[in-house]
Amino acid sequence: MDRRAFFRAAGAAALFGVAGGSVLGARPAAADPLWFNLFREWVPEIFATLPDPPEHSPAIVIGSGFGASVTALRLAQSGVATTVLERGSQWPNDPWREIFTGDDLPDGRGFWHRTSFTGVTKVPMRFAGFGGVLDCTSYPGIDVWRAAAVGGGSVIFTGAMVAPERRFFDHVFGGVVDYGELDSIYYPRVRQMLRLDPIPADLYAAQPFTHSRAWDAQVRKAGYQPLPNDSIFTWDVLRAELAGASRASATVARSNLGNSNGAKFDLNQNYLRYARETGKAAIFPGHRVDSIAQESGGHFTVTVTKLSPTGDRLGTRTLTCDRLFLGAGSIGTSELLVRAQATGTLPNLNEHIGAGWGTNGDVVLARGASAVGGFGQGVPSASRIFDERTAPVTLENWYIPGIPFETGALASLGMVLDSTRTRLGYDRASDSVGLSWSVRSREETTAVARAVDRRVAEAADALVEYSALGYDANAMFTAHPLGGAVLGKATDGYGRVHGHPGLYVMDGAAIPGSTGTVNPSLTITALAERNIEAVIREGR
């Protein structure tokens, strides 16, 4: 059986419920004590008694991702006692234990209180509901992937951290932020803090990165020069995997649901760790923020529900703080603000709350490479190309989530500089915040990325019908939600929310829907460094 036929057969077998000798449909579709007992055995740390945050804090940071972790560290270093609230668990790392599940045959550790998931492979998976690390929220027209764990998106992303070109940054931000300031001060600061660098030559030459080398060879045939991507991975951990000194993870397609051995130098290993070490910052996992308000005296109230990993509600409290920093990600931060505006708990928010939301132009693509085969699927993205013949678009070398071996398909993540934006709105009947995404806009964005991918495939004689497997421009999801509380509109140029002194937006909600055809994480982190520095310096 040739590789393409084998892959189709494997996908069909998984689709009908059989893979690796197990029946997917037999997995429980709801809370299951048997699975919970297994999770407790595998990762006892997340079942430890959760500490309670103080009733009042000078500063509360909601969330623990890129923007929130920067905020927590810099506040703590300036002497401000800071409480960090995170709905997800504090997951450990271990070189030999399977802390996280894989997305080839995932269990509940992978997903935030849902019982099924269909990723880019189009293979439906079912499992016990649990407090896992990836929250996939479905809206009309789009699925949004976001984190639910201490460390936020740094736990579940692919590690590429790239700065946009000045012209595209300026186009997106419209002069609200000086690109030169980020380029000279804050991008370098983040690169140093997170030890960013491209994949080393010895790992690039290793078997798990056969797909990366084949991808680069194909784009060169089409006249592109692949550009190296800076990455957050700790390369010595990948070397340990290849040497048998650690359980394989980043070299066998594990990333979206976490790296058990700590291969990613995630925020738990830097910003959050350093914040704790100051003695001024404390992080409280298992605390979901349900609502926020500002009292007449200026203090903020934060209503939280304490959750066990199994989803049990352990109690509800109302905390207070002098200053409130929102870092729950584009969706989380926007939900809190939109609900607060609609219910009157933050009555002075302006008309820009909830607006300017976008997907960073995310598109998933694949083309064939018959020479690629065997086992591997190294996760770190080695390179990218750029094209602007139709519209500015980056294609980034990507592994295929859910497939731990080479299949003969070369995946790309496309990021198109699109202008499509939508608004989050509040539904009073259900007390929920939602959005919808235009099918036409999605198709237009997809067409831009697909044209470049097909140009490469034609030059490399690699056209194949991978659309049947769900890889060809499957743009029904975004892993890069941005906007909802945009800088210079909902806030001033440094994240101070208009109408409510002492309230700040410090995450991807502040970015107007795009970071200019590159992954957002570096820009989110750099903007947080810039903005919290100004807040601390100016005392407001």
N, C-alpha and C positions, 0 to 999 in steps of 0.2 A: 504494500500500500504506500503510495507516495505521501509526502509530508502534508500536502494540502488536504488530501482525502482523509488522512489520519486525524488531522485537526478537526475537520467537519464531523467525523465519526465521534471523536471525543466530545465535541460540543453537543452533538445530538444526544449522546448517552447522558451527559449531565443534564440536558434539557428535560429528558424523560425521567430523571431522578436517580440515575446510577452513575457513580464515579468513584473509582478507587475501592470498589467493593462495598460501598455504603449507600444506603437509600436516603437521598436528601429529604424526600417527603416524609420519612419516618421521624425526622427531627421535630421536636415539639414546636408548636406555633404560638405558644403563650408561656406565661410564667411556669416554670417547671422546677420543683425542688431538687430533682436529680441533677439537673444541669447546674443549679445554684451551688449544690454541694461540690460538684467538680470544680467550678470556678473558685470556690473557697479553698479547695485543696491546691489548685494551681497558683493562685495569686492571693494568698491570705492577707497581704498588706492592705488591699483595698477594702477589706471587711473590718479593719480595726475601728475602734470607737472614734467617731468624728468629734473633734473639739468644737466648742462653741465660740463664735467671735464675740468681742466685747459689745456691750450695749451701745457705747458711743466711741467713735474714732475720729481723730482730727481729719483723716482722709480715708475714704473707701474707694477701692478700685474694683469694678465689676468686670470679671473675666481675667484670663491669665495667658492670653496669646501675645503676639509680637508687640502690639502697642501697649497693652496692659502691663506686660512684664517690664518694659522700658520705664513706664510711669512709676511702677512700684519701686524699682531700684533707685531711680533718681530722687523720688520723694524721700525714701528711707535714707539715702546718703545725705540729704539736706537736713536730716534730723526730724522729719515728720513721721509720727507713728501712723502706720498704714495697714489697713485691713484689706486683704485680697479675697474676693468671693468668687468661687468657681463651682459650677454645677456638677462637673464631672469628677472623676476619681483622680487620686495621685497614684499613678502607675509606676512601679519600680522597673529597673533593668537588671538583667542577669545574663551572663554569657552562655548559659546552658539551658535555662528554663524557657518554656514557651509562655512568656508573659502575655503576649498579644496573639490573636488568631491571624491566619492568613486569609486573603480574599479569594483563594481558590476553593476552599471548603470552610467558610467562616462559621463561627458560632456567635453567641450573644456578646462576647467580649468586643466584637467588632463594631456594633451599632447601638446607637442611643435609643433604647426603648422602642424598638420596632421588631417585627417578627419575620420580615421578608425584605429582600433587596435584589434588584436586577441592575448590574453594573454595565460597563461598556462591552462585555462579552455577550450580553443578552441572555445569559444563563440565570434563571431565577433561583434564588437561594431562600431557604426557610430555616428558622432557628428560634431558640427561646428568647423571649424579650428580656433585655438586661441593659444595664447602664454602660454600654460600650463606648468606643472613642469617636466614632463617626456618626454625626447626625445628618441623615439625608432627609431633607424637608421637601415635600412635593407641592408645587404650586401649578396653576394652569399654565402649561407651556414650558415649564422648566423644573428640574430637580436641583436643589442647592445642597452641596456638600459642605459641611462645616464641622468644626471640632467640638468635642465634649470631653475635655480632659485637662488636668493641670498641665500647662504648656501650650494649650490651644493648638492652632494650626501647625506648629512646629513638630508636633507628634505625628501628624498624618500627611504631611506634604512630601513632595518628591525631592526637595532640597535645593532646587535651583533658585539662586538669588541674583538677579540681574538688574542693572540700572537702565532706565529708558534713555533714548536719545533726547537731547535738549529740546529739539523742535517738536517732538511729540509730547513731551512733558508740558511744554508751554502751551501747546494746543489744548491739552486736557484741562490744565489748571488756570489758564487765562490770566496769568500774571499774579495770581494770589500768593504763590510761593515762588521764591527766587531759586531757580534751578542751580545757579552757580553756588549758592550757599550750601545746598545739599551736596553738590559735587565736590566741594572743597573741604567740607567739615563733617557732614553727617553720614554720607555714604561711606567714607573711609572709617569713621568711628565704628559703624556697625560691622563693616568687613573685619575689622580687628577684633571686636568683641566676639563675633561668631566664627572667627578663624576661616573665612571663606577663601577657597581657592579651587582651580579646576582639577579634574580627575588626573592623577599622576600617570606617567607613561606606562609604568609596569602594570597598573590595574587596567588601563585602557587596552593593553595588549592581552589581557587575560581572557579566558574562555567566556565568562559571563557577559563580557562586553563585545562579543562577536556582532551582536545587533547594532551596537554603536559604530563600530568600524564599517559595517556594511551600509549603514545609513549615511555616513560621511562619504563613502565611495560613490554612492548613488547621487548625492547632491552635487558632488564635484563634476560628474558626468553631465549634469544639467547647467554647469557654469557657475555654480555657487561656491563660495568659500566658507566652510563651516566655521563658526565662531565659538570659542570655548565658553562654557558656562561656569561661573563660580558656584560652588556647592557647599552645603553645610555639613556634609558627611565627614566623619573621622576616618581617614583612609586606613589607619593601622587596624581598625576593627574589621574592615573588609579584608585586609591582608590576613588577619587572624582567621576569618571565615574560610578563606581559600587554603590556609595551612592546617585546617582542622582543629584550631585552638579555640574556636567558638562555634556555637550552633549557627548554621547558615541562616541569613536573614536578608540583608541588602543585596546579596549576590543571587538570590533566588526569588525575586519579584515580591518581596515583602516591604511595604512602605505605607500604603494607604491606611492600614489599620495598625500602624506602629511597628517599630523595630525592637524586638525583645532585648537584644544585646546592647542597645544604646548606640548603634551605628550612626544614627543621626545625632549631631551635637545640638540637641534640642534645647529649648529655653530652661528646662529643669537643670541643665548642666552649666548654665551661664547666668543670664539675667536673674532668673528666679532664685537660683542658688545664692548669688551674690546679695540679693535683696534680703534673704533670710539671715545671711551671715552678718548683716549690719546690726541685727538685734532690734531693728525698728519696723520690720515688715513681717507680717504673719499671713500665711496662706491657708484658706479654709475650703477644702474640697467638699463636695456634696451639698453645696448651698446654692440653690437656684433662686435668682432674683425674679420676683413676680411683678413688682411695681415700684415706682419711685415717685417722690413728691418733695416739694419745698414748702416748709412751714413759714408763717408770717415773720418769724424772727430771723429767717435766713438759713436755718439748719435744714438739712435734707433728711428725709426718712426713706428707708429701704426695707421693703417687705420681702422676707426670704422664706423659702421652704427647705427644710433639711431633708435630704433624700439618702436612703441606703442605695447601694449599687443595684439591688433587686427592684428598686422603684418604690419601696415602702416610704411613706411620708412619716418622718420622725418628729415633726413639729413645725410650727410657723412662728416667726418672730418679726418684730419691727425694730430695725437698728437705726441709729442716727449718726450723722457726721457733719463736720463743718464744710468739707469740700467733697464733691462726688465726681469721680473720673470713670467715664464709660469706655470699656474696652472689651465688650462682649462680642465683637465682630460686627460686620455690616448688618446682618439680620438681627442679632440679639440686641445691639444698641438701638437700632431703628425701631424695633418692636417696643422697647421700653419708652422711647420718646413719643412715638405715634400714639400709644395707649395713654400716656400721661397727658398729651395734648387733648385727646378726645374725651377723656374723663375729667379733665379740669384740675388734675393734681400738679401740672406744670402749665398754668394758664397763659403765660407770656411767651410761649414758643411761637415762632413766626411761621409763615406760609411755606417755608422751604423744608420743614420737617417731613421726612418720608420720601422726599424727591431725589432725583439724580441717581437712581439705582441702576446698575448695569452688571454685566457678566464678564467684563474684561475681554469680551469677544472670544470666549473659549469654544474650541471645536476639536473633536477627536478624529484622527485620520489614520489610514494604514495603506501600505502598498506592499508588493511582494518582494522577496529576496530568496530565491531558491537555494542559494549557497549557505544560508543561515540554517543551522540545525543543531540538535543536541540539547543539553541542559544548560541553564544559566539564567538569563533575564536579570542582569545587573540593573539596579534601580537608578543610581545617580545619572542625571542627564548630562551627557558629555558635551553636547554642542547644539547649535541652532543656526538657522539661516533666516534672511530677511528679504522680502520682496515688496515692491509698492507699485507694480504695473497696473493693478486694478484698484487696490487700496492697500495701505500699509498693513503687513501681516508678518508675524514671526512664526516659523515652524520649529518646534523644539523636539529633538530626539527624545523619545519616551519609551519606557518599557510597557508591556501590556498587562494591566492589573488583572489578577485572577488566573494568569497562566504562568506557572513557574518554570516552563521550559521554552526553548526557541521553537517557533511554529512555522517559520517561513514568512511571517508578516513583520514589517517594520512600522512601528507606531510613531505618530507625531502628535504633539499637542499644538494646535494652532491658536494664536492670539491675535485677533483682528482689531485694528483701530476703528471701532464702529461708533456711531452716534446715537444708537438706540438707548433710550432710558425709560424707566417706568417709575411708578410711585407706590410706596407701601400705604395701605389704607386700613382703617379700623372697622370691624363689623360688630356693632353693639350687641346684636342678638346672641352672638357666640363669644363675645369678649375676645375676639381673635384679630390678629394683624396678618394681612396677606398681601400678595401681589399677583399680577399675571404678566406673561411674557408673550410677545407677538410671534406667531408662527412665521409670518412673512419676514420679519426682521431676522429671525433665526435662520431662515433659508437663505437670505441674502448674505449673512455673515458666513454661513457654511460654504456658499458658492465661491467666495473669495479664497478661502483656505483650500478648498478642493482643487481649484484651478492651479495653484502652485504645486500641490502634491501630485497632480496628474502630469504637470510639466516635468517634474523630476522622474516620475514613473516612465514616461515615454522616452526620455533621454537614456534611462537605465534599462529599457526594455523590460519593465517590471509591472506592467498593467495586469492586475488580477481582480477577480470579482469579490473582494472582501466585504462589500456592502451586505452580502447575505449573512455575514457573521457579526454585523453590527459595528464594524470598525470604521466604515467609510463615512466620515463626517457625521458621527452620532453626537449631535450637539444638543441633546435633550437635557444636559446637565451643565452646571458650572461649579468648579472648585474654587473660583475666585470672585465671590460676591463682593461688590463695592458700592458705596454710596448710601444714601438715606439721611445723612446729616452732614452735608457737604461744606467743606471749608470755604469761607467767604460768603456763604449763603445762610445756612442754618446756624453757623458759628462765625466768629471772626477768623482772621487768617492764622490763628494759633489754636483753634479748637475750643475757644470759650463760647459756650452756647448763648446766643442772643436772648435777652430777657430774663436770664436766671444766673446772676453772678455766683461763682463757685461751682458751676456745672461745666464739665468739659467732655469733649469727644476726642478719643486718643487712638482710634483704630481705623479699619478699612471703611467704616461708615462715612468718614470724612473725605474720602477720595471719590471724585465725580465719575464713577462707573468704569474707569479704565486707568491703567498705568502705562499706556502708550506702547502696547504690543509686547510687554514682558510680564513675567510673574510679579505679583504685587508685594511679596513679603519684604523685600529689601526697602522699597519705598515706604511702606507702612511703618517699618521700624525706624527708618531715618527721619520721617516726619514726626514720629513720636519723640525721638531724641530732640529734634529742633523745638517742638512745641512745649514739651515739659521744661526744657531749659528756660524758655521765655517766661513760662508761668512761675517758675521758682524765682527767677531773677527779678521779675516785676511784682511778685507777691500777690498776684491775682489771676 
